[in-house]
Amino acid sequence: MTTTTREKGSSISRVLEIIEAVSKAERPMSPADLAYQLDIPKPSIHRLLSQLEGDGYLQINMRGLIVPGDRMHDIALGVLHSGRFKAPRQAILKRLTAEIGETCGIAIPNGTEMIYYDRVQTDRPLQVYLPVGSHTPIWCTASGKLYLSSLPRERRLRIINNLPLQRFARNTLTSAAELEAALLKTRDDELGTDDEEFVDGLAACAVPIRGRDGRLFACLFAHAPLIRKSLDELLTYTPLLREAAGELGQLINDTEVVRD
């Protein structure tokens, strides 16, 4: 192996190590944090970070810390969307939708929004149609509130205090204090709820889908028009949702074991 080949391999390995470290970090990291954790000289880390930022894999937030960029998010979604996982994931969602009799799906956090990543629509006459790829606010949806509740308190409050908290429906929480109180209960129950907070006449609930490290990486939700099911009625299916969420989490965990 030539010196040039070794240097190229080393640079590629360092880039992948940086991407992995940023994707797994509990909070945004500084260049110094990354240099120390990965044992990369500071001049090299700044050069590599500049390259990754320029290519859209990383972003620098207002505090000068490193966060995932759009292309890193696209890679993560692309892996999850791959055909290898689609069939078993859809099978789980279809079974759950049939058992509950209402639309069920998966939402993934993306900044101050949730992205509808996958879903199976109920075949019942009255439906609320939110297609795959829809972006919904985190402060008034079952999945969004569940995600917010999973964040460390300092980070959660910083986000809440900077959200617009605009009213979408009759029961939208528009006070940061009210929202934080609701999130504490959500965190304790590990169960997100939406009782006409996002759409009038719609109830929803969500449970976490966790990775091998125990962290929430997606939410499994069910929603129904109130004319058919109240929130309390929808919540009776929570055990089925948790069981399905465990199966969905295992799909990702099995993938990580194969990769390792």
Residue pairs with C-beta under 8 A, 6 or more apart in sequence:
11 48
14 38
14 40
14 44
14 48
15 48
15 51
15 52
17 38
17 40
18 34
18 38
18 40
18 45
18 48
18 49
18 52
18 58
19 52
19 57
19 58
19 72
21 29
21 34
21 37
21 38
22 29
22 34
22 58
22 66
22 67
22 68
22 72
23 68
23 72
23 76
24 213
26 152
27 152
27 155
28 61
28 63
28 65
28 66
28 67
29 37
29 65
29 66
30 64
30 65
30 66
31 42
31 45
31 46
31 49
31 66
32 42
34 40
34 45
34 49
34 66
35 41
35 42
35 45
38 45
40 48
49 58
49 66
52 58
52 69
53 59
53 60
53 69
55 71
56 69
56 70
56 71
57 68
57 69
57 71
57 72
58 66
58 67
58 68
58 69
58 72
59 66
59 67
59 68
59 69
59 70
60 66
60 67
61 67
73 110
77 108
77 115
77 117
79 255
80 108
80 117
80 252
81 117
85 251
85 252
85 255
88 251
89 106
89 118
89 248
89 251
90 118
90 120
92 244
92 247
92 248
93 104
93 105
93 106
93 118
93 119
93 120
93 244
94 120
95 244
96 104
96 120
96 220
96 222
96 240
96 241
96 244
97 103
97 104
97 120
97 121
97 122
99 237
99 240
100 222
100 234
100 237
100 240
101 122
101 124
102 122
102 124
102 222
102 223
102 224
102 228
102 229
102 234
103 119
103 120
103 121
103 122
103 127
103 128
103 222
103 223
103 224
104 119
104 120
104 220
104 221
104 222
104 241
104 244
105 116
105 117
105 118
105 119
105 120
105 132
105 220
105 221
106 116
106 117
106 118
106 119
106 209
106 218
106 219
106 220
106 221
106 248
107 114
107 115
107 116
107 117
107 136
107 141
107 143
107 144
107 206
107 218
107 219
107 221
108 114
108 115
108 117
108 217
108 218
108 219
109 115
109 138
109 144
109 147
109 218
110 135
112 137
112 138
112 159
112 163
113 135
113 136
113 137
113 138
113 144
114 135
114 136
114 137
114 138
114 141
114 143
114 144
114 147
114 219
115 133
115 134
115 135
116 130
116 131
116 132
116 133
116 134
116 135
116 136
117 132
117 218
118 132
119 130
119 131
119 132
121 127
121 129
124 228
126 225
126 227
126 228
127 225
128 199
128 202
128 223
128 225
130 136
136 143
136 144
136 198
137 144
137 168
137 198
138 144
138 145
138 147
138 148
138 159
138 163
139 145
139 148
139 160
139 163
139 165
139 172
139 173
139 179
140 168
140 169
140 172
140 173
140 194
140 197
140 198
141 192
141 194
141 197
141 198
141 204
141 206
142 192
142 193
142 194
142 204
142 205
142 206
142 219
142 221
142 223
143 192
143 204
143 206
143 219
143 221
144 192
145 179
145 182
145 183
145 186
145 192
145 193
145 194
145 206
146 186
146 190
146 191
146 192
146 206
146 207
146 208
146 216
146 219
147 192
147 216
147 219
148 156
148 159
148 160
148 183
148 186
149 156
149 183
149 184
149 186
149 187
149 192
150 187
150 208
150 215
150 216
151 159
156 180
156 183
157 180
160 176
160 179
160 180
160 183
161 176
163 176
165 172
165 173
165 174
165 175
165 176
165 179
166 172
166 174
167 174
168 197
168 198
168 199
169 196
169 197
169 198
169 199
169 200
169 202
170 196
170 200
171 195
171 196
171 197
172 197
172 198
173 179
173 182
173 197
186 192
186 193
190 207
190 208
191 205
191 206
191 207
191 235
191 238
192 204
192 205
192 206
192 207
192 219
192 221
193 203
193 204
193 205
193 206
193 231
193 235
194 202
194 203
194 204
194 205
194 223
194 231
195 203
195 231
196 202
196 203
196 226
198 204
201 225
201 226
201 227
202 223
202 224
202 225
202 226
203 223
203 224
203 225
203 226
203 229
203 230
203 231
203 234
204 221
204 222
204 223
204 224
204 231
204 234
205 221
205 222
205 223
205 231
205 234
205 235
205 237
205 238
205 241
206 219
206 220
206 221
206 222
206 241
207 219
207 220
207 238
207 241
207 242
207 245
208 216
208 218
208 219
208 220
208 245
209 216
209 217
209 218
209 219
209 220
209 245
209 248
209 249
209 252
210 216
210 217
210 245
210 249
211 217
211 249
211 252
211 253
211 256
212 252
212 253
212 256
212 257
217 252
218 248
220 241
220 244
220 245
220 248
222 234
222 237
222 241
223 234
224 233
224 234
